[in-house]
Amino acid sequence: MASREVNAYDFDNTIFRGDSTARFLAFLLRRRPALARYVFVWAAAAAKYALRLTDKTRMKQKIYSVFARVDDMDALVAEFWKKNAPRVKDFYLEKRRGDDIVISASPEFLLRDICADLGVGLLIASRVDPQTGGYDGLNCHGKEKVRRLREIDPDVEIGEFYSDSHSDEPMARIARKAFLVKGDKILDWQ
């Protein structure tokens, strides 16, 4: 198969203003106040991660375990995006192409609809069960992004890559040109 060149983007704080998962969790708490009792579970999971007693995937899985208490997840995700779609940054709306790749650590089920609405060609994100919060594989972060990309399309070439975080250095290294997104500023990767 001949290689093709596409642009790839991180999602949170890159093409979306803010962290979509954190905003979704806050949205869930507003819509389902009884879930507030899980904030202590989330804090404990974050503390264990900060102390290096657990890895990022396990920490997030513990946080996402609250999803098992939500019976109308699809409707809540749709409602969330009705309110939050305007947070997609103008630079992406102007630059987007139908063959773009969005590659994110956020849950795939959370980003699926917004990426379809934006016309994104391929979404690669953390495979999280919206009914249980359980992961299928690792958190799609750092080196895992490159591994997942190569697993899905080994021949694709990345022309431009955009991210807000140096944790995406593995993706930046495989791109012809990489950019760091800081708010509304697009800077050369350094």
C-alpha positions in Angstrom: 0.0 0.0 0.0 1.4 3.4 -0.9 1.8 5.9 1.9 -0.3 9.0 2.2 0.4 12.2 4.1 -2.2 13.6 6.6 -2.2 16.0 9.4 -2.7 14.8 13.0 -4.0 16.7 16.1 -4.2 16.1 19.8 -7.6 17.1 21.0 -7.7 18.5 24.5 -6.1 22.0 24.8 -5.1 21.7 21.2 -8.2 21.9 18.9 -10.5 22.0 21.9 -10.3 24.8 24.4 -9.9 22.9 27.7 -9.8 19.3 28.7 -12.9 17.5 27.4 -12.8 14.7 29.9 -12.5 17.0 32.9 -15.3 19.1 31.6 -17.4 16.0 30.9 -16.9 14.8 34.5 -17.9 18.2 35.9 -20.9 18.1 33.6 -21.9 14.6 34.9 -21.7 15.9 38.5 -24.0 18.8 37.6 -26.5 16.5 35.9 -26.2 13.7 38.4 -25.4 15.3 41.8 -25.5 11.9 43.6 -22.2 11.1 41.8 -20.5 13.7 44.0 -19.7 11.0 46.5 -17.2 9.6 43.9 -15.1 12.8 44.1 -13.2 11.2 47.0 -12.5 8.1 44.9 -11.2 10.3 42.2 -9.0 12.3 44.6 -7.6 9.0 46.1 -6.8 7.7 42.6 -5.1 11.0 41.6 -3.0 10.9 44.8 -1.9 7.3 44.2 -0.8 8.4 40.7 1.0 11.4 42.0 2.9 9.2 44.4 3.7 6.8 41.6 1.8 4.0 43.3 -0.3 3.4 40.1 -0.1 4.1 36.4 -2.1 6.6 34.4 -4.4 3.9 32.9 -5.3 2.5 36.2 -5.9 5.9 37.7 -8.2 7.0 34.9 -10.0 3.6 35.0 -10.7 4.2 38.7 -12.0 7.7 38.0 -14.1 6.4 35.1 -15.7 3.6 37.2 -18.4 6.2 38.0 -19.7 5.5 34.5 -21.3 2.3 35.8 -23.7 4.5 37.7 -24.9 6.4 34.6 -27.7 4.7 32.6 -28.1 7.3 29.8 -24.5 7.9 28.8 -25.2 8.4 25.0 -27.8 11.1 25.8 -25.5 12.8 28.2 -22.6 12.8 25.7 -24.9 14.3 23.1 -26.1 17.0 25.6 -22.5 17.7 26.6 -21.4 18.4 23.0 -24.4 20.6 22.3 -23.1 22.9 24.9 -19.3 22.4 24.4 -18.9 22.2 20.6 -18.3 25.9 20.3 -15.1 25.3 22.3 -13.4 23.9 19.2 -10.7 26.5 18.2 -11.0 28.6 15.1 -7.6 27.6 13.8 -8.8 24.0 13.5 -12.1 25.0 11.9 -10.2 26.9 9.3 -7.5 24.3 8.7 -9.4 21.0 9.0 -9.4 18.4 6.2 -11.4 15.3 5.7 -8.4 13.0 6.1 -7.3 14.5 9.5 -6.4 12.2 12.4 -7.3 13.2 15.9 -5.3 11.2 18.4 -6.2 11.7 22.1 -6.0 10.2 25.6 -9.6 11.1 26.1 -12.2 8.3 25.9 -13.1 7.4 22.3 -16.8 7.3 23.1 -16.7 10.9 24.3 -14.9 12.2 21.2 -16.7 10.1 18.6 -19.6 12.4 17.9 -17.7 15.7 17.9 -15.1 14.3 15.6 -17.8 13.0 13.2 -19.4 16.5 13.3 -16.1 18.1 12.5 -15.5 15.7 9.6 -12.4 14.1 11.1 -11.1 11.2 9.0 -9.8 9.0 11.8 -10.2 9.2 15.6 -7.7 7.3 17.7 -8.4 7.6 21.4 -8.5 5.6 24.7 -10.8 2.7 24.4 -13.0 3.1 27.4 -16.2 1.2 28.0 -18.9 3.9 28.6 -20.9 1.4 30.7 -18.1 0.4 33.1 -15.2 2.8 32.7 -13.0 -0.1 32.0 -10.1 0.2 29.5 -9.5 -2.0 26.5 -5.7 -1.5 26.3 -3.6 1.4 27.5 -4.4 5.0 27.9 -3.7 6.6 24.5 -0.8 8.8 25.6 2.8 9.4 24.7 4.4 6.5 22.9 1.0 4.7 22.9 -0.3 7.2 20.4 2.4 6.2 17.9 1.9 2.5 18.6 -1.9 2.8 18.0 -1.4 4.9 14.9 1.0 2.3 13.4 -1.3 -0.5 14.4 -4.2 1.1 12.5 -2.4 2.5 9.5 1.3 1.5 9.3 1.9 3.4 6.1 0.5 6.8 6.9 2.9 9.7 7.0 2.2 12.7 9.3 2.7 16.0 7.5 1.9 18.3 10.4 1.2 17.4 14.0 -0.3 19.8 16.6 -0.4 19.3 20.4 -0.4 21.4 23.5 2.0 19.1 25.4 5.6 17.9 25.2 4.2 14.5 26.3 3.4 14.1 22.6 7.1 14.2 21.7 6.8 10.7 20.1 4.2 11.9 17.7 6.1 15.1 17.0 9.2 13.0 16.1 7.3 11.1 13.4 5.8 14.2 11.8 7.4 16.2 9.0 6.6 19.4 11.0 5.3 19.7 14.5 3.6 22.6 16.3 3.0 23.4 19.9 -0.4 25.0 20.6 -0.6 27.4 23.5 -4.0 28.9 23.8 -4.6 30.5 20.4 -0.9 30.7 19.6 0.7 28.1 17.2 4.4 27.8 17.8 7.1 25.7 16.2 7.8 22.6 18.2 11.0 22.9 20.3 
